[in-house]
Amino acid sequence: MSVSKLVNLFALSSLAVLVCSFGATPVTALSTGDNHLHRVVRSHGAIAKAKRNVKRSSTGKRCKSRPTAPGGGAPAEAAAPAPAPAKATTSTGHHHTTTTSSGGAASKPSTTPKSTPPPPPPPTNNNNNNGGGGGNPGAHFGLAWANGDVSWLGNFVAGHTGHIYTWGPQGPSNRHGLTFMPMLWSDAGDKVAEFQRLVKPGYANIAMGFNECNEPGQSNMSPERAAAAWKKYLEPLVAHGYKLVSPSTSSNPNGYTWMQNFFKACNGGCTVSYMSLHYYDVSFAGFKAYAEKWHNGFGRPIMFTEYACQNFNGGAQCNSGQVWSFHQQVNDFCKNTPWMITCMPFGVMNDMQGVNGLNKLLSNNAPNALGSSYVQQTF
């Protein structure tokens, strides 16, 4: 072969190698890390997931995100609706959820459980003195706590603070006299094992059911599966003096139907003393309508275990004035309504997981202005 041919062959080979080097390079997808803490503006459900993740990171459990709460048929208000949960769908992605209408609270199905009406509600007092550790009589402000076992929990405890939960069974070592409510987040084996290891007679007096069951990013349990798990893991606690808080759903409009089907699947075999609600939207009118719908439909006192002035439907977010107005009205409603047992805003945390940061209640491990208004009741 001539020298010129060898040179040409070498040049062609080099070119081929060079072309191959510019081929497509595989890309590894990044994990968001969303677990169950509930909230990113993706949706309320996704958000709730984020929350839960956050909560888990600090307490071993997570919160969740969810869809915007149906306003009991009332349209969501002017600001932005925040789907509940997490709950965004509760987890760190927080929990959370999607709103029915963009900008308004989603309306829940108007029908109430027909086949199996819920049992009569327990006494509808607002003493909030029902859990391990006592609680402060008349205290309606509660802590959705994602900060772990820290010394500065006491900064958020005053005479108006009554309940605390952590999206899991592990509570703070010093409860500061608050009523701690351990949660069985889902029926996953590791969650059940941890719950059963800790939650025994005398550990607490109230236990919470599963987190945002209607959200794929949260506990994601069908009503039938949740009813079976309830009877197996939660119902036995009643014999040991526990009161039980219902599973939660995001404020996605399908949450109400999910709860109807849960009671139907229980067929009278699930003791539920309180209803756990999540609400993310932009109007107090929607919040109030949502609370009344669930109270009237299921006949039990209400615990709001997640809520914020948050729009998860792509609309405008609440401004500072709207956030303050929303929280003040919610606080007054909770304080003055006998069947409202506790209101636990989503905001006592450093990472808001995609929820409007104006809802934040803490700064430098102490209550900020909004947080102090809850703790000291100075709205």
C-alpha positions as CSV (number, residue, x, y, z in Angstrom):
1,M,0.0,0.0,0.0
2,S,1.3,3.4,-0.9
3,V,2.3,5.9,1.7
4,S,-0.4,8.3,0.5
5,K,-3.1,5.6,1.0
6,L,-1.8,4.9,4.5
7,V,-2.1,8.6,5.4
8,N,-5.6,8.8,4.0
9,L,-6.6,5.7,6.0
10,F,-5.2,7.1,9.2
11,A,-7.0,10.4,8.7
12,L,-10.3,8.6,8.2
13,S,-9.8,6.5,11.3
14,S,-9.1,9.6,13.4
15,L,-12.2,11.3,12.1
16,A,-14.3,8.4,13.1
17,V,-13.0,8.4,16.6
18,L,-13.6,12.1,16.9
19,V,-17.2,11.8,15.7
20,C,-17.9,9.0,18.2
21,S,-16.5,11.2,21.0
22,F,-19.4,13.7,20.4
23,G,-22.1,11.1,20.8
24,A,-25.0,11.5,23.2
25,T,-24.0,11.3,26.8
26,P,-26.4,9.6,29.2
27,V,-27.9,11.9,31.8
28,T,-28.6,10.7,35.3
29,A,-31.9,12.1,36.7
30,L,-31.5,14.0,39.9
31,S,-33.7,12.8,42.8
32,T,-35.7,15.6,44.4
33,G,-35.5,13.9,47.7
34,D,-39.1,14.6,48.3
35,N,-40.3,12.2,50.8
36,H,-43.3,13.3,52.7
37,L,-42.9,16.8,53.9
38,H,-45.1,18.3,52.2
39,R,-44.9,21.2,49.7
40,V,-43.6,22.6,46.6
41,V,-45.6,24.6,44.2
42,R,-45.9,21.6,42.0
43,S,-49.2,20.8,43.6
44,H,-50.5,20.6,47.0
45,G,-50.0,16.9,47.1
46,A,-46.4,17.1,46.0
47,I,-45.9,19.8,48.5
48,A,-47.3,17.8,51.3
49,K,-44.8,15.2,50.4
50,A,-42.0,17.6,50.9
51,K,-43.3,18.6,54.2
52,R,-43.4,15.1,55.4
53,N,-39.9,14.5,54.2
54,V,-38.8,17.5,56.2
55,K,-40.6,16.3,59.2
56,R,-39.1,12.9,58.8
57,S,-35.7,14.3,58.6
58,S,-36.0,15.9,61.9
59,T,-38.3,13.5,63.7
60,G,-38.1,10.4,61.6
61,K,-41.4,11.1,60.0
62,R,-42.7,13.3,57.4
63,C,-45.4,15.6,56.6
64,K,-47.3,15.8,53.4
65,S,-48.8,18.0,50.9
66,R,-52.1,18.1,49.2
67,P,-54.6,19.6,46.8
68,T,-56.4,22.8,47.7
69,A,-59.2,22.2,50.0
70,P,-62.6,22.1,48.6
71,G,-64.3,25.0,50.3
72,G,-67.2,22.9,51.4
73,G,-68.7,23.9,48.1
74,A,-67.5,27.4,48.6
75,P,-65.2,28.8,45.9
76,A,-61.7,29.5,46.9
77,E,-60.9,33.1,47.8
78,A,-59.2,35.8,46.2
79,A,-55.7,35.0,47.1
80,A,-54.2,31.7,46.1
81,P,-55.6,28.4,47.3
82,A,-53.2,26.0,48.8
83,P,-54.1,22.4,48.3
84,A,-53.8,20.5,51.4
85,P,-51.1,18.7,51.3
86,A,-48.9,17.0,52.0
87,K,-50.0,16.7,54.0
88,A,-49.5,19.3,49.2
89,T,-49.3,15.9,49.3
90,T,-47.8,16.0,52.4
91,S,-44.4,15.1,52.2
92,T,-41.5,17.2,52.1
93,G,-42.5,17.8,48.7
94,H,-45.3,18.5,51.3
95,H,-47.5,17.1,51.6
96,H,-49.5,18.2,49.2
97,T,-52.6,18.5,47.2
98,T,-54.4,20.0,44.2
99,T,-57.1,22.6,44.4
100,T,-60.3,22.1,42.6
101,S,-60.4,25.4,41.0
102,S,-57.6,27.6,40.3
103,G,-57.7,30.3,42.8
104,G,-60.6,29.0,44.8
105,A,-61.1,26.3,47.3
106,A,-62.2,23.1,45.7
107,S,-65.8,22.1,46.4
108,K,-66.1,18.7,48.0
109,P,-68.7,16.3,47.0
110,S,-72.0,17.5,48.5
111,T,-73.1,14.0,49.6
112,T,-72.4,12.7,53.0
113,P,-71.9,9.1,53.9
114,K,-75.1,7.3,53.3
115,S,-74.5,3.6,53.7
116,T,-72.9,3.7,57.1
117,P,-73.5,6.9,59.0
118,P,-70.7,7.8,61.4
119,P,-71.2,7.0,65.0
120,P,-72.3,9.8,67.3
121,P,-69.6,12.4,67.9
122,P,-67.8,12.5,71.2
123,P,-68.5,15.5,73.4
124,T,-67.7,18.7,71.5
125,N,-65.9,20.6,74.1
126,N,-62.9,22.7,73.3
127,N,-60.8,21.9,76.4
128,N,-58.1,20.3,74.4
129,N,-56.9,18.4,77.4
130,N,-56.9,15.0,76.0
131,G,-53.5,13.6,75.4
132,G,-50.3,12.3,77.0
133,G,-48.7,15.1,78.9
134,G,-51.8,16.9,79.8
135,G,-52.4,19.9,77.6
136,N,-53.6,23.4,78.5
137,P,-57.4,23.6,79.0
138,G,-58.9,25.9,76.4
139,A,-55.7,26.0,74.3
140,H,-56.6,25.9,70.6
141,F,-53.2,26.6,69.0
142,G,-51.2,23.5,68.1
143,L,-47.8,22.7,66.7
144,A,-47.3,20.8,63.5
145,W,-43.7,20.2,64.5
146,A,-41.0,19.3,62.0
147,N,-37.9,20.5,63.9
148,G,-36.9,17.4,65.8
149,D,-36.1,17.1,69.5
150,V,-34.7,20.6,70.2
151,S,-34.3,22.7,73.3
152,W,-36.1,25.7,71.8
153,L,-39.5,24.0,71.5
154,G,-40.5,25.9,74.7
155,N,-40.3,29.1,72.7
156,F,-43.6,28.2,71.1
157,V,-45.4,27.1,74.3
158,A,-47.7,29.4,76.2
159,G,-51.1,29.1,77.8
160,H,-52.8,29.0,74.4
161,T,-50.7,26.1,73.0
162,G,-52.3,22.7,73.5
163,H,-51.3,20.0,71.1
164,I,-48.2,18.8,69.1
165,Y,-47.5,16.2,66.5
166,T,-44.5,15.3,64.4
167,W,-45.9,13.2,61.5
168,G,-44.7,10.1,63.3
169,P,-44.7,8.3,66.6
170,Q,-41.6,9.9,68.1
171,G,-42.3,12.9,70.3
172,P,-40.1,15.5,71.9
173,S,-38.3,14.4,75.1
174,N,-39.6,17.5,76.8
175,R,-43.3,18.0,75.8
176,H,-43.6,21.2,77.9
177,G,-47.0,20.0,79.1
178,L,-48.4,19.7,75.6
179,T,-50.7,16.9,74.4
180,F,-48.5,14.9,72.0
181,M,-50.3,12.9,69.3
182,P,-48.2,10.1,67.8
183,M,-49.1,9.3,64.2
184,L,-49.1,6.1,62.2
185,W,-48.1,7.6,58.9
186,S,-49.0,4.6,56.7
187,D,-49.3,0.8,57.0
188,A,-45.7,0.3,55.6
189,G,-43.8,-2.3,57.6
190,D,-41.2,0.1,59.0
191,K,-43.8,2.7,60.0
192,V,-45.9,0.1,61.8
193,A,-42.9,-1.4,63.6
194,E,-41.8,2.0,64.9
195,F,-45.3,3.0,65.9
196,Q,-45.9,-0.3,67.8
197,R,-42.5,0.0,69.5
198,L,-43.3,3.4,71.0
199,V,-47.0,3.8,71.3
200,K,-48.0,1.8,74.3
201,P,-50.4,2.4,77.2
202,G,-49.3,5.6,79.0
203,Y,-47.2,6.9,76.1
204,A,-50.0,9.3,75.0
205,N,-53.7,9.4,75.1
206,I,-54.4,10.4,71.5
207,A,-53.1,8.7,68.3
208,M,-53.4,9.9,64.7
209,G,-54.3,7.9,61.6
210,F,-52.6,7.8,58.2
211,N,-51.3,10.9,56.3
212,E,-53.1,12.1,53.2
213,C,-54.3,8.7,52.1
214,N,-55.8,10.1,48.8
215,E,-52.4,11.3,47.6
216,P,-50.0,9.0,45.6
217,G,-47.0,10.9,47.1
218,Q,-48.2,10.5,50.6
219,S,-49.5,7.4,52.4
220,N,-51.5,6.5,49.2
221,M,-54.0,4.0,50.8
222,S,-57.4,3.0,49.5
223,P,-60.3,3.4,51.9
224,E,-60.5,-0.3,52.2
225,R,-56.9,-0.8,52.9
226,A,-56.9,2.1,55.4
227,A,-59.9,0.6,57.2
228,A,-58.2,-2.8,57.5
229,A,-55.0,-1.2,58.8
230,W,-57.0,0.9,61.3
231,K,-58.7,-2.1,62.8
232,K,-55.4,-4.0,63.1
233,Y,-53.1,-1.3,64.4
234,L,-55.1,1.6,65.8
235,E,-58.4,0.3,67.1
236,P,-56.7,-1.8,69.8
237,L,-55.4,1.4,71.4
238,V,-59.0,2.4,72.3
239,A,-59.0,-0.3,75.0
240,H,-55.9,1.4,76.5
241,G,-57.7,4.8,76.8
242,Y,-56.6,6.3,73.6
243,K,-58.8,8.6,71.5
244,L,-58.2,8.3,67.8
245,V,-57.9,11.0,65.1
246,S,-59.1,10.1,61.6
247,P,-56.8,9.5,58.7
248,S,-56.2,12.8,56.9
249,T,-56.7,13.6,53.2
250,S,-55.4,16.4,51.2
251,S,-57.8,19.2,50.4
252,N,-58.2,17.6,47.0
253,P,-62.0,17.4,46.3
254,N,-61.7,13.6,46.2
255,G,-60.7,13.6,49.9
256,Y,-64.2,13.9,51.1
257,T,-65.4,10.9,49.0
258,W,-62.4,9.0,50.2
259,M,-63.4,9.6,53.8
260,Q,-67.0,8.5,53.1
261,N,-65.7,5.3,51.7
262,F,-63.4,4.8,54.6
263,F,-66.2,4.8,57.1
264,K,-68.2,2.6,54.8
265,A,-65.3,0.1,54.7
266,C,-65.0,0.3,58.5
267,N,-68.6,-0.9,58.8
268,G,-68.9,0.4,62.3
269,G,-65.5,-1.1,63.4
270,C,-63.4,2.1,63.5
271,T,-63.5,4.3,66.6
272,V,-62.9,7.9,65.4
273,S,-63.1,10.7,68.0
274,Y,-61.8,13.6,65.8
275,M,-61.5,14.4,62.2
276,S,-58.0,15.6,60.9
277,L,-58.2,18.2,58.1
278,H,-55.6,19.8,55.8
279,Y,-56.4,23.0,54.0
280,Y,-54.3,25.1,51.5
281,D,-56.1,27.9,49.9
282,V,-56.4,31.7,50.0
283,S,-59.6,32.6,51.7
284,F,-60.9,32.3,55.2
285,A,-64.5,31.9,53.8
286,G,-63.3,28.8,52.0
287,F,-61.6,27.5,55.2
288,K,-64.7,28.0,57.2
289,A,-67.0,26.4,54.7
290,Y,-64.5,23.4,54.4
291,A,-64.6,23.0,58.2
292,E,-68.3,23.1,58.4
293,K,-68.8,20.7,55.6
294,W,-66.6,18.0,57.3
295,H,-68.1,18.6,60.7
296,N,-71.6,18.4,59.5
297,G,-70.9,15.5,57.2
298,F,-69.1,13.3,59.7
299,G,-70.4,14.5,63.0
300,R,-67.1,14.8,64.8
301,P,-65.0,17.6,66.3
302,I,-62.3,19.0,64.0
303,M,-58.5,19.2,64.2
304,F,-56.8,21.2,61.5
305,T,-53.4,19.5,61.4
306,E,-52.1,21.5,58.4
307,Y,-53.2,24.7,56.8
308,A,-51.7,27.9,55.1
309,C,-52.7,30.8,52.9
310,Q,-51.2,29.2,49.8
311,N,-52.2,28.9,46.2
312,F,-51.3,25.6,44.6
313,N,-53.3,26.2,41.4
314,G,-51.0,28.6,39.6
315,G,-52.8,31.7,40.7
316,A,-51.5,34.7,42.6
317,Q,-50.1,34.0,46.1
318,C,-51.4,35.7,49.2
319,N,-49.6,38.9,50.0
320,S,-48.5,39.9,53.5
321,G,-51.8,41.5,54.4
322,Q,-53.9,38.6,53.1
323,V,-51.7,36.1,55.0
324,W,-52.2,38.0,58.3
325,S,-55.9,38.4,57.7
326,F,-56.3,34.7,56.9
327,H,-54.4,33.5,60.0
328,Q,-56.2,36.0,62.3
329,Q,-59.6,34.9,61.1
330,V,-58.7,31.2,61.3
331,N,-57.4,31.7,64.8
332,D,-60.6,33.5,65.9
333,F,-62.8,30.8,64.3
334,C,-60.8,28.1,66.0
335,K,-60.9,29.8,69.4
336,N,-64.6,30.6,69.3
337,T,-66.0,27.4,67.7
338,P,-66.8,24.7,70.3
339,W,-66.2,21.8,67.9
340,M,-62.8,23.1,66.7
341,I,-60.4,21.3,68.9
342,T,-57.0,22.6,67.6
343,C,-55.6,24.5,64.7
344,M,-52.0,23.7,63.7
345,P,-50.7,26.0,60.9
346,F,-48.0,24.8,58.6
347,G,-45.2,27.2,59.3
348,V,-43.3,26.4,62.5
349,M,-40.3,25.3,60.4
350,N,-37.2,26.8,58.7
351,D,-37.9,25.1,55.3
352,M,-41.4,25.9,54.1
353,Q,-41.1,23.2,51.4
354,G,-42.6,25.4,48.6
355,V,-45.4,26.9,50.7
356,N,-45.6,30.7,50.6
357,G,-42.9,31.9,53.0
358,L,-45.2,34.6,54.4
359,N,-46.9,31.8,56.4
360,K,-43.7,31.1,58.2
361,L,-44.0,31.4,62.0
362,L,-40.4,31.2,63.2
363,S,-37.1,33.0,62.8
364,N,-33.8,32.1,64.6
365,N,-35.6,29.3,66.4
366,A,-38.1,31.6,68.0
367,P,-41.6,32.9,67.0
368,N,-41.5,35.7,64.4
369,A,-44.2,38.4,64.4
370,L,-46.9,36.0,63.0
371,G,-45.8,33.2,65.2
372,S,-45.9,35.4,68.3
373,S,-49.5,36.4,67.4
374,Y,-50.4,32.7,67.7
375,V,-48.4,31.8,70.7
376,Q,-49.3,34.9,72.7
377,Q,-52.8,35.4,71.1
378,T,-52.1,39.0,70.2
379,F,-53.7,39.1,66.8
